[in-house]
Amino acid sequence: MANMQAKMANFEAFQIDTCDRLARIETRLDTFATKEDIKELKADLYKNLHGMTWKLIGSASTLVAIVYYIAKTVH
């Protein structure tokens, strides 16, 4: 009987510790990103990358046109 009471006391201590650990985990869950958050971030990243790519292509084309104009008129 004493063995059973010791096991129950051990189990209750384990249960209290588990509840405390679970509460700490649940309070931290709000800071983690969800799948939806990652999808939104990924979409924003692709949109911004696409916009920067076209800006870079436009800037490079303009630079090539300016150099071509200077080479044609100076020579």
Wavefront OBJ file of the C-alpha trace (Angstrom):
o trace
v 0.000 0.000 0.000
v 2.838 2.371 0.818
v 4.357 1.589 -2.563
v 1.116 2.613 -4.283
v 0.946 5.874 -2.315
v 4.547 6.647 -3.273
v 3.724 6.006 -6.911
v 0.663 8.265 -6.687
v 2.710 11.035 -5.047
v 5.322 10.679 -7.766
v 2.614 10.771 -10.445
v 1.016 13.896 -8.945
v 4.381 15.674 -8.832
v 4.976 14.677 -12.445
v 1.502 15.915 -13.408
v 2.098 19.315 -11.758
v 5.476 19.642 -13.473
v 3.916 18.692 -16.809
v 1.149 21.268 -16.394
v 3.707 23.983 -15.634
v 5.804 23.041 -18.656
v 2.737 22.978 -20.891
v 1.675 26.419 -19.663
v 5.130 27.824 -20.485
v 5.010 26.268 -23.953
v 1.529 27.657 -24.631
v 2.587 31.178 -23.640
v 5.470 31.015 -26.130
v 3.306 29.736 -28.991
v 2.044 33.256 -29.744
v 5.527 34.292 -30.888
v 5.932 31.495 -33.440
v 4.962 31.967 -37.076
v 2.038 30.018 -38.449
v 1.829 28.522 -41.925
v -0.338 31.461 -42.997
v 2.267 33.937 -41.724
v 4.955 32.173 -43.725
v 2.789 32.101 -46.862
v 2.159 35.851 -46.563
v 5.849 36.528 -46.036
v 6.762 34.355 -48.994
v 4.247 36.143 -51.229
v 5.588 39.551 -50.131
v 9.148 38.396 -50.746
v 8.368 37.221 -54.281
v 6.435 40.409 -55.032
v 9.282 42.626 -53.835
v 11.891 40.512 -55.623
v 9.882 40.720 -58.840
v 9.635 44.497 -58.518
v 13.352 44.866 -57.844
v 14.188 42.647 -60.819
v 12.273 44.888 -63.188
v 13.846 47.999 -61.656
v 17.285 46.468 -62.170
v 16.489 45.534 -65.770
v 15.139 49.026 -66.416
v 18.181 50.680 -64.853
v 20.573 48.466 -66.809
v 18.724 49.182 -70.055
v 18.829 52.907 -69.381
v 22.535 52.741 -68.619
v 23.194 50.825 -71.839
v 21.179 53.388 -73.806
v 23.110 56.296 -72.246
v 26.480 54.669 -72.953
v 25.403 53.892 -76.524
v 24.270 57.503 -77.035
v 27.541 58.865 -75.650
v 29.574 56.464 -77.811
v 27.656 57.455 -80.954
v 27.745 61.212 -80.409
v 31.292 61.561 -79.081
v 32.923 59.397 -81.711
l 1 2 3 4 5 6 7 8 9 10 11 12 13 14 15 16 17 18 19 20 21 22 23 24 25 26 27 28 29 30 31 32 33 34 35 36 37 38 39 40 41 42 43 44 45 46 47 48 49 50 51 52 53 54 55 56 57 58 59 60 61 62 63 64 65 66 67 68 69 70 71 72 73 74 75
